[in-house]
Amino acid sequence: MVPGARLIEGQFLRARADAGSRAPAPTAASPRRPDARLQVLLSVADGSPTIASVPGALRTARELAPVLDIGRILLCTESRGRGRSDGWARHLDGLPWTEIRSSGGSSSLAVALDPAAPVLVLAPHAMPDPGRLVDLLTPSIRAGSRTIWIWQGAPVAAYYPEAEALLATLPDGHRQFPGQAFTDRDACRAQAPSDSWSDVSNPAAVGRVEHRLLHSLGRPSDGYLARLDRTLSIAISRRLIPTRITPNAITGLSLIAGLGGAALLAFGATGVAVLGALLLWASSILDGCDGELARLKLLTSRFGARFDAITDHVVHAATFAGVALHVYRTRPDMPLAAPVMLVLVGVALSMISVLGMIDRAPPERRVRVTRVYERIASRDYVYILLALTALGRLEWFLWGAALGANLFWLSLWWWVRAQRSG
C-alpha cells in the first residue's frame, strides 16, 4: 500500500528518494510558524469499516506516517474511551495521536487543533493511496491554498494551510468530525484521479481492499518455492486476522516446530525423520505468517523483527545440527569431521554475513544481486531436505551444505568488496 520511495516536501512532506533534491518551501502566501507541522484529522465513528480487523482510519494514519511529516493525528470518535479499550495504542505505536470524543469528557477540536498549523481532513468513506495523496497535496502546500478534493463525485479530503480557518467554521465547543471542512466555498475544488482513493463505504468495497492488501504481502526476495510457501502462509494468516493470536506467538510456534522437527530429524528412523522434515517445512510456513499477520494487523515492532530474525538463525543452526546427527547415526562408516566442520564454519559465517551486509539495508535499497542472496539464504532448502530425507540420502545434503554455505559467504564478501571498491 505504501510505496517504497519516501517523500519530503517543504516543511510537511518528505522528499522522494529518487528525486535527489528538496522541493521549494511554501511561499509567503501562507504564513506559518517555522515549526508548524501537519495535523491529520480522521473520523472513527461507531461502526466504521475495519480492514483486516483494524479500523480504516488507523490504517490510513499508519500508512501516511512514512510519507508525511505529521505533527499530530486527531481521531474523532463517538464512544467514550473507545480508543483505549480497543487497544489502538498497539496499532499507532510511535505516532503522535489524540482521541477526540464527541460525547463528554474530552477536549473539543478547538482545544486540540493548533490554529497556526496546517490541517488535512480525510473523509471516512474512502482510504487514500499515500503516494498519490502526496502528489495531490504538494501543490496546495506550495501555494498555501485551501483545497478540497473530489473523488467519485464526493469530497474525500480538505487541506487548510492554517487550522484557524477551519475552526472559524465550527460551532463553539464543537467535538465531532468537522464535515464543514468539505463545504468551504472559499476552497479550491480539485478532481482526484480514480486510483488515488479506495472505497470503504460498504462490505463489498472493504473486501476488495482486503484482497489487494493480502496480495501485497509478497516480498521481492521470494523465490519460486518461497512463493508456494507464501500462498499457504497467506491463507493461514487470513484466517488468523479475527483471532487474538499475536505475531510473536506465531514466531514462538515456528520456533517450537523448527526445534521439534530438527530433533526428530536427528534421532528418528527414516519415517520419523520425514515427519521431522515436514515439521521444518511447517516452521518455514509459520515463519511467513508472523510477518504477514504483523503487517495485516499493524502490529509490527522492533522486538518482533529481532525475535523473528533470532528464531530463523536458531532453526537454521538446529536443522544443520540435526542433519549431521542423523548422518552420524545412520552412516557410522562415513568420516564426518570434515563436512561437519565445514558446515559449522560456513553456516556461522553466512549468518554473520547476512546480518551485517544484507539485513542492515532497508528493503527498498537492496539491489537485484542482494535479492538473489536473500533467496539463497531463505528456508527454500527445506524442500531438498524433505526429498533427501525420504530417499535416505541426507549425507548428500550434509556435503552440499558444507560446500554451499562456504561458497555463499565467500561470494557475498567478494561481491560487497567489489561494490565498495567500484
Residue, then its C-alpha position, 0 to 999 in steps of 0.5 A: m500500500v505504501p510505496g517504497a520511495r519516501l517523500i519530503e516536501g517543504q516543511f510537511l512532506r518528505a522528499r522522494a528518494d529518487a528525486g535527489s533534491r528538496a522541493p521549494a518551501p511554501t511561499a509567503a502566501s501562507p504564513r506559518r510558524p517555522d515549526a508548524r507541522l501537519q495535523v491529520l484529522l480522521s473520523v472513527a465513528d461507531g461502526s466504521p469499516t475495519i480492514a483486516s480487523v483494524p479500523g480504516a482510519l488507523r490504517t490510513a494514519r499508519e500508512l501516511a506516517p512514512v510519507l508525511d511529516i505529521g505533527r499530530i493525528l486527531l481521531c474523532t470518535e463517538s464512544r467514550g474511551r473507545g480508543r483505549s479499550d480497543g487497544w489502538a495504542r498497539h496499532l499507532d505505536g510511535l505516532p503522535w495521536t489524540e482521541i477526540r470524543s464527541s460525547g463528554g469528557s474530552s477536549s473539543l477540536a478547538v482545544a486540540l487543533d493548533p490554529a497556526a498549523p496546517v490541517l488535512v481532513l480525510a473523509p471516512h468513506a474512502m482510504p487514500d493511496p499515500g503516494r498519490l495523496v502526496d502528489l495531490l497535496t504538494p501543490s496546495i502546500r506550495a501555494g498555501s491554498r485551501t483545497i478540497w478534493i473530489w473523488q467519485g463525485a464526493p469530497v474525500a479530503a480538505y487541506y487548510p494551510e492554517a487550522e484557524a480557518l477551519l475552526a472559524t467554521l465550527p460551532d463553539g465547543h464543537r467535538q465531532f468530525p468537522g464535515q464543514a471542512f468539505t463545504d468551504r466555498d472559499a476552497c479550491r475544488a480539485q478532481a482526484p484521479s480514480d486510483s488515488w482513493s479506495d472505497v470503504s463505504n460498504p462490505a463489498a468495497v472493504g473486501r476488495v481492499e482486503h484482497r489487494l492488501l493480502h496480495s501485497l504481502g509478497r516480498p521481492s526476495d521470494g523465490y519460486l518455492a518461497r512463493l508456494d510457501r507464501t500462498l499457504s502462509i497467506a491463507i493461514s494468516r487470513r484466517l488468523i486476522p479475527t483471532r487474538i493470536t499475536p505475531n510473536a506467538i506465531t514466531g514462538l510456534s515456528l520456533i517450537a516446530g523448527l526445534g521439534g522437527a530438527a530433533l526428530l530429524a536427528f534421532g528418528a528412523t527414516g519415517v520419523a525423520v520425514l515427519g521431522a522434515l515436514l515439521l521444518w517445512a511447517s516452521s518455514i510456513l509459520d515463519g511467513c505468517d508472523g510477518e504477514l499477520a504483523r503487517l495485516k494487523l499493524l502490529t509490527s515492532r522492533f522486538g518482533a523483527r529481532f525475535d523473528a530474525i533470532t528464531d530463523h538463525v536458531v532453526h537454521a543452526a538446529t536443522f544443520a545440527g540435526v542433519a549431521l546427527h542423523v548422518y552420524r547415526t545412520r552412516p557410522d562408516m562415513p568420516l564426518a569431521a570434515p563436512v561437519m566442520l565445514v558446515l559449522v564454519g560456513v553456516a556461522l559465517s553466512m549468518i554473520s554475513v547476512l546480518g551485517m551486509i544484507d539485513r542492515a539495508p532497508p528493503e527498498r535499497r537492496v539491489r537485484v544481486t542482494r535479492v538473489y542472496e536473500r533467496i539463497a539464504s531463505r528456508d527454500y532448502v527445506y524442500i531438498l531436505l524433505a526429498l533427501t530425507a525420504l530417499g535416505r540420502l541426507e549425507w548428500f545434503l550434509w556435503g552440499a551444505a558444507l560446500g554451499a554455505n562456504l561458497f555463499w559467504l565467500s561470494l557475498w564478501w567478494w561481491v560487497r568488496a567489489q561494490r565498495s571498491g567500484 
